[in-house]
Amino acid sequence: MSSESQTQSAVVVIGAGPAGLFAARELANLGMHVVVLNRDIKPGGLAEYGIYPSKHKMKEGLRKQFRQILQLPNLDYYGNITVGEQADLSLADLKEAGFKAIVVSAGAQGTKWLGLTGEDIPKGVYHAKDIVYHYNRLPPNSLKQYHIGKRVALVGVGNVMLDIARWLIRQVKVDEVIAVARRGPAEVKFDKKELEYVAANLDLQALDVELARVAAAMQAVEQDPNEAREYIHSALPKAMEPVSQTRFILQFLSSPVRIIGSNKGEVTGLEIEETRLVRTNGDTKAKGTGIKRIMDIDTVIFAIGDKVDEGFGLPVQWNEFVKNPAPRFPVDGISYETFDPQTNQPIDGIFVAGWSREASSGLVGLARKDGERAAKAVQQYLETLPPGAVTMTAVEALKQRLFGLGKPVIVKDDILRLEAVEQAEAEKQGLEEFKFASNEEMLAAMGMALEAQA
């Protein structure tokens, strides 16, 4: 190994979603050697497994960009590798291998719940992320059985809720989907464009009744019910042609307090408390009224955002990894540096990007920009280290450790083979896209097997 390669900066990026891959590209273009570690076999993260399946043009456009990133000669990709306190590798392992800079862009892998009685009912209570992974065929969620009944409550009113509603209405074709919101119609978080996919199934009569019910509460905080009605109705002119008789209902000022189950472990109802709107420090919030009622529901899906993995190995507060409140290497005023509140000191050399920095924030374009900013923060940090402090020996040491794990390790050429097989299968079946549903099938398609490296 030459002296030049010995002193080339080497950085680890954990996670191969948009934030991680665009951070990796930025770092590679700055002349660094980048090692990308990914939990999944395929790269892409939420761009591969979070975008609604039928958005083929968008997904293929992103895949094309990701392929170009993975082709960079100074970038290594290792898939099917977990990082965390109880995983294939820990952050301490990476530091001990010699890496002085690590970018954590592993998304928000934890699950956020409300802590309600009944959330542990085995049949019919789910988190939106698990359902999204299921219909996007991400192992192991792709193979799990989900008990979806006829009347489904979706807790939350953002775009993820609409994605789940779209699946329930256009694919599963349940009888009724009810979106339940603590606050009012003026605080919905979904986009009109996303509403168009399910707007034809909206029960407009029920919507008018609901808006009349909450009108006084809205007017009390100077909100206009007619504006809210116009926003929701604005999706109707371009609404997608319906394919089911599913009733889609929006229910506001309703806060879930309890999920009711049967002795068979199945959901039978959702108890909600009616709320009112109050102004607090310029923000509108919902307060309980004490008035409760039970909805006849057999499935509850929470679309209330995500949180980071508390077992990853970084300090967590308020569902997020803790960032340095006074960053040494800010980019556009944003802190990408991790921080230990117990010692009140930054965690040297570990940075966060994308949903690992701020959970449930932004679309692919924002994740891309966040990853690029994080790379610039890493660059600033590495410039403070003495010459030769970051070496390529760490890359070789990590490679040896990975291939000694006794499990299949996926590299760039493997991904190309997998894509070719899936494309051929799509053409054979006359599909726009084909995905294997299990890791075992993907490994077989790449000419690998679990026992081959055991």
C-alpha atoms as one frame of an Amber mdcrd trajectory, in Angstrom:
protein
   0.000   0.000   0.000   1.457   3.385  -0.994   2.101   6.152   1.521  -0.520
   8.246  -0.273  -3.223   5.631   0.195  -2.075   5.112   3.776  -2.960   8.717
   4.605  -6.100   9.119   2.517  -9.001  10.144   4.744 -11.445   7.265   5.333
 -14.991   7.811   6.569 -17.804   5.411   7.466 -21.391   6.211   6.501 -23.998
   4.084   8.288 -27.186   3.771   6.253 -27.735   3.826   2.493 -30.867   5.915
   2.197 -30.872   9.291   0.424 -29.125  11.154   3.257 -26.403   8.520   3.602
 -25.751   8.054  -0.105 -25.617  11.756  -0.912 -23.365  12.317   2.108 -21.156
   9.494   0.784 -21.033  11.069  -2.679 -20.072  14.447  -1.239 -17.326  12.912
   0.882 -16.028  10.821  -2.034 -15.960  13.898  -4.276 -13.895  15.635  -1.600
 -11.269  12.936  -2.122 -12.051  10.737   0.850 -12.455   6.969   0.829 -15.985
   6.170   1.961 -17.290   2.918   3.414 -21.099   2.621   3.370 -22.627   0.099
   5.777 -26.264  -0.802   5.183 -28.679  -2.894   7.253 -30.623  -3.972   4.165
 -29.302  -5.899   1.196 -30.396  -3.207  -1.248 -29.408   0.457  -1.024 -32.035
   3.183  -1.107 -33.594   3.182   2.357 -36.945   4.950   2.349 -36.454   5.904
  -1.299 -36.617   2.165  -2.058 -38.942   0.983   0.698 -40.908   4.076   1.741
 -42.205   5.677  -1.470 -45.559   4.298  -2.603 -44.944   1.286  -4.893 -46.725
   2.656  -7.961 -44.529   5.773  -8.145 -42.235   3.949 -10.556 -40.817   6.980
 -12.358 -39.772   8.680  -9.132 -38.232   5.532  -7.697 -36.335   4.634 -10.853
 -34.967   8.177 -11.106 -33.579   7.861  -7.594 -32.189   4.375  -8.265 -30.298
   5.760 -11.260 -28.654   8.378  -9.047 -27.836   5.775  -6.406 -26.234   3.501
  -9.013 -23.977   6.366 -10.092 -22.956   6.987  -6.482 -22.129   3.329  -5.892
 -19.937   3.311  -9.007 -17.530   5.817  -7.458 -14.151   4.062  -7.247 -13.354
   5.398  -3.768 -16.626   4.154  -2.276 -17.164   0.692  -0.784 -20.640  -0.712
  -0.125 -21.367  -3.462   2.385 -25.007  -4.530   2.731 -26.692  -6.929   5.146
 -24.635  -5.416   7.980 -26.180  -4.175  11.218 -24.654  -1.515  13.470 -25.641
  -0.982  17.095 -24.972  -2.106  20.628 -26.290  -5.628  19.900 -25.370  -5.945
  16.220 -22.663  -7.052  13.807 -20.644  -3.943  14.646 -20.822  -1.182  17.229
 -19.727   2.432  16.938 -16.883   1.552  19.293 -15.784  -1.218  16.907 -15.554
   1.289  14.049 -13.529   3.706  16.118 -11.232   0.927  17.289 -10.694  -0.076
  13.656  -9.205   3.371  13.105 -12.010   5.471  11.621 -11.946   9.012  12.961
 -15.192  10.135  11.326 -18.557   8.353  11.181 -21.803   9.628   9.661 -24.915
   8.016  11.130 -27.713   8.192   8.552 -29.607   5.059   9.524 -33.007   6.750
   9.619 -35.432   6.641  12.534 -35.580   2.906  13.138 -37.457   3.088  16.426
 -41.236   3.029  16.655 -43.187   5.848  18.289 -46.295   4.896  20.252 -48.709
   6.866  22.435 -48.539   4.471  25.374 -52.248   3.611  25.249 -53.881   0.639
  26.909 -54.407  -1.951  24.190 -51.414  -1.100  22.007 -50.143  -4.621  22.685
 -53.233  -6.338  21.245 -51.657  -8.913  18.897 -54.138  -8.677  16.014 -55.024
  -5.320  14.536 -52.674  -2.748  16.129 -49.785  -1.623  13.938 -47.374   1.183
  13.209 -47.507   2.819   9.783 -43.824   2.156   9.138 -44.329  -1.591   9.443
 -47.232  -1.485   6.987 -45.267   0.677   4.522 -42.348  -1.757   4.699 -44.806
  -4.628   4.194 -46.356  -3.409   0.946 -42.986  -2.180  -0.313 -41.603  -5.709
   0.257 -38.821  -4.978   2.735 -37.761  -8.159   4.540 -38.777  -9.299   7.095
 -41.930  -7.107   7.071 -42.718  -8.320   3.552 -43.419 -11.827   4.869 -45.315
 -10.899   8.046 -49.060 -11.442   8.287 -51.065  -8.330   9.173 -54.635  -8.663
  10.428 -56.480  -5.937   8.512 -60.192  -5.782   9.266 -63.072  -3.984   7.572
 -63.092  -0.722   9.575 -59.641   0.791  10.013 -58.682   3.817  12.123 -55.562
   5.699  11.023 -54.172   7.875  13.795 -52.568  10.954  12.243 -53.266  13.266
   9.299 -49.983  13.524   7.381 -48.809  12.152   4.047 -47.885   8.791   5.575
 -51.494   8.426   6.718 -52.598   9.061   3.138 -50.163   6.449   1.819 -51.659
   3.880   4.198 -55.173   5.023   3.289 -54.332   4.637  -0.400 -53.198   1.050
   0.162 -56.281   0.223   2.236 -58.668   1.871  -0.225 -57.152   0.887  -3.564
 -55.449  -2.424  -2.775 -57.016  -4.031   0.294 -60.430  -2.404  -0.379 -61.670
  -2.346   3.208 -65.154  -1.047   4.022 -64.133   2.085   5.886 -61.023   4.123
   6.649 -61.254   6.776   9.348 -58.390   9.242   9.827 -58.366  10.385  13.461
 -56.771  13.736  14.382 -56.283  15.334  17.814 -56.393  18.794  16.287 -58.604
  20.448  13.714 -58.844  20.507   9.921 -56.681  23.646   9.721 -53.727  21.613
  11.088 -53.725  18.726   8.622 -50.198  17.892   7.451 -51.019  16.165   4.176
 -50.469  17.605   0.696 -53.306  18.129  -1.756 -51.450  16.052  -4.359 -51.345
  13.042  -2.039 -55.010  13.481  -1.154 -55.924  13.183  -4.849 -55.166   9.439
  -4.781 -58.036   8.802  -2.328 -60.226  11.917  -2.635 -62.841  10.111  -4.751
 -63.564   7.891  -1.752 -64.073  10.799   0.659 -67.493  10.780   2.261 -68.272
  14.428   1.513 -71.524  14.414   3.435 -69.761  13.094   6.523 -67.055  15.744
   5.992 -69.646  18.544   6.046 -71.173  17.111   9.215 -67.729  16.906  10.816
 -66.787  20.464   9.828 -70.057  21.726  11.294 -69.298  19.832  14.519 -65.862
  21.422  14.960 -66.687  24.874  13.530 -67.189  26.596  16.888 -63.903  25.187
  18.241 -62.066  26.435  15.140 -63.641  29.875  15.269 -62.674  30.178  18.945
 -59.011  30.237  17.827 -59.714  32.336  14.726 -59.635  29.491  12.211 -61.973
  29.422   9.237 -63.861  26.138   8.682 -64.639  27.170   5.098 -60.939  27.508
   4.253 -60.345  24.012   5.593 -63.239  22.695   3.533 -61.921  24.395   0.395
 -58.444  22.899   0.904 -59.803  19.368   1.205 -62.202  19.872  -1.722 -59.353
  21.230  -3.883 -58.181  17.623  -4.375 -61.468  16.571  -5.983 -60.983  17.928
  -9.551 -57.910  15.745 -10.099 -59.000  12.859  -7.902 -57.939   9.419  -9.139
 -60.773   7.248 -10.426 -62.054   5.080  -7.549 -61.582   1.311  -7.628 -63.461
   0.446  -4.425 -66.517   1.379  -2.410 -64.400   2.193   0.656 -65.702   5.152
   2.671 -62.910   7.540   3.636 -63.757   9.693   6.647 -61.827  12.508   8.343
 -62.506  12.887  12.068 -61.069  15.849  13.942 -60.681  16.965  17.565 -60.473
  13.331  18.592 -57.631  12.002  20.735 -57.212   8.207  21.131 -57.119   7.139
  24.776 -57.642   3.351  24.691 -57.781   0.442  22.252 -60.365  -2.183  23.111
 -59.787  -5.852  22.399 -61.554  -9.171  22.616 -60.503 -12.285  24.532 -59.245
 -13.584  21.168 -56.641 -10.835  20.972 -58.458  -8.871  18.268 -59.313  -5.165
  18.155 -62.998  -4.383  18.675 -62.974  -0.627  19.252 -61.068   2.619  19.747
 -61.981   4.929  22.603 -61.343   8.583  21.871 -61.608  11.765  23.911 -63.017
  14.845  22.240 -60.674  17.818  22.297 -60.856  21.589  21.964 -58.351  23.998
  20.467 -56.297  26.435  22.524 -53.623  28.965  21.629 -50.298  28.485  23.419
 -47.297  30.664  22.575 -48.600  31.312  19.082 -49.280  27.632  18.421 -52.611
  25.830  18.314 -52.836  22.767  20.526 -55.520  20.279  21.487 -56.789  19.900
  25.040 -59.027  17.112  26.278 -62.625  17.889  27.190 -63.299  14.775  29.239
 -65.991  13.689  26.797 -65.268  10.171  25.553 -66.858   7.802  23.070 -66.028
   4.476  21.469 -65.569   3.987  17.735 -66.474   0.639  16.195 -63.060  -0.285
  14.783 -61.262  -3.576  14.134 -57.824  -2.252  13.096 -55.746   0.681  14.373
 -52.677   1.940  12.522 -50.561   4.711  14.047 -49.118   7.221  11.575 -47.624
   9.557  14.169 -43.988   9.697  13.125 -40.927   7.744  14.191 -38.081   7.858
  16.666 -34.446   6.816  16.540 -33.179   3.448  17.749 -32.344   3.730  21.446
 -30.131   0.646  21.147 -27.894   2.185  18.518 -25.261   3.440  20.935 -25.846
   7.205  20.977 -27.579   9.330  23.635 -31.285   9.880  22.950 -33.619  12.626
  24.159 -37.148  13.378  22.966 -36.988  10.488  20.470 -33.889  11.918  18.737
 -30.136  11.496  18.974 -28.716  14.379  20.977 -26.961  17.039  18.905 -24.317
  19.491  20.090 -26.243  22.657  21.058 -23.129  24.738  20.368 -21.690  23.031
  17.252 -18.019  23.403  16.473 -18.644  22.617  12.795 -22.065  24.022  11.908
 -23.325  24.047   8.333 -26.003  26.606   7.481 -26.510  27.036  11.216 -27.350
  23.353  11.748 -25.585  21.045  14.198 -24.638  17.622  12.832 -22.409  16.684
  15.782 -23.549  14.144  18.356 -23.441  15.123  22.012 -23.360  13.408  25.402
 -25.561  15.314  27.879 -24.077  13.374  30.810 -20.558  14.638  30.180 -21.818
  17.836  28.537 -19.327  17.240  25.736 -19.519  16.503  21.989 -18.946  12.894
  20.942 -15.802  13.259  18.903 -16.049  12.289  15.241 -19.649  11.014  15.127
 -22.147  12.966  13.048 -25.846  12.465  12.241 -27.768  13.183   9.032 -31.245
  12.770   7.583 -33.840  11.195   9.834 -31.070  10.216  12.250 -30.614  13.948
  12.822 -34.284  14.908  12.843 -36.826  12.093  12.723 -39.777  12.275  10.313
 -38.530  15.465   8.726 -38.651  16.090   5.025 -38.782  14.354   1.674 -35.988
  12.883  -0.449 -34.769  16.296  -1.627 -34.397  17.529   1.934 -32.675  14.305
   2.994 -30.221  14.743   0.127 -29.357  18.283   1.180 -29.032  17.216   4.796
 -26.585  14.469   3.860 -24.494  16.894   1.826 -24.411  19.347   4.725 -23.343
  16.596   7.103 -20.449  15.760   4.752 -19.307  19.371   4.915 -19.387  19.210
   8.711 -17.220  16.069   8.578 -14.793  17.829   6.244 -14.423  20.702   8.706
 -13.786  18.239  11.514 -11.172  16.221   9.607  -9.279  19.397   8.788  -8.657
  19.851  12.522  -6.885  16.497  12.810  -3.102  16.200  12.430  -1.786  14.973
   9.053  -1.928  11.204   8.700  -4.376  10.805  11.572  -6.924   9.070   9.327
  -5.568   6.148   7.332  -6.660   3.518   4.845  -5.557   0.789   7.236  -8.961
   1.187   8.898 -10.670   0.262   5.611  -8.690  -2.961   5.281  -9.219  -3.873
   8.934 -12.974  -3.371   8.602 -13.169  -5.414   5.413 -11.429  -8.358   7.067
 -13.758  -8.157  10.059 -16.906  -8.012   7.900 -15.982 -11.061   5.851 -15.190
 -12.896   9.065 -18.700 -12.449  10.460 -19.901 -15.750   9.024 -22.811 -14.222
   7.126 -23.396 -13.001   3.546 -21.854  -9.572   2.991 -23.219  -7.713  -0.031
 -20.896  -5.620  -2.211 -21.493  -3.412  -5.243 -21.198  -6.145  -7.865 -23.762
  -8.233  -5.990 -26.296  -5.400  -6.223 -25.802  -5.161  -9.981 -26.494  -8.893
 -10.318 -29.609  -8.650  -8.171 -30.978  -5.729 -10.180 -30.417  -7.609 -13.439
 -32.286 -10.680 -12.165 -35.217  -8.611 -10.850 -35.432  -6.633 -14.080 -35.489
  -9.842 -16.116 -38.225 -11.245 -13.877 -40.276  -8.047 -14.264 -40.038  -8.320
 -18.050 -40.949 -12.008 -17.921 -44.076 -11.304 -15.847 -45.002  -8.117 -17.721
 -44.570  -5.944 -14.621 -43.139  -2.454 -14.269 -41.217  -3.660 -11.238 -40.437
  -6.930  -9.516 -38.997  -7.384  -6.037 -38.040 -10.538  -4.201 -39.910 -10.682
  -0.898 -37.198 -12.305   1.231 -33.479 -11.956   1.861 -33.053 -15.644   1.028
 -34.499 -15.122  -2.451 -32.280 -12.088  -3.041 -29.192 -13.974  -1.911 -30.038
 -16.876  -4.211 -30.494 -14.462  -7.129 -26.993 -13.102  -6.460 -25.536 -16.611
  -6.343 -25.143 -16.487  -2.579 -26.708 -18.454   0.248 -26.885 -18.104   4.007
 -25.034 -21.371   4.557 -22.341 -20.468   2.010 -20.679 -18.096   4.433 -21.821
 -19.608   7.711
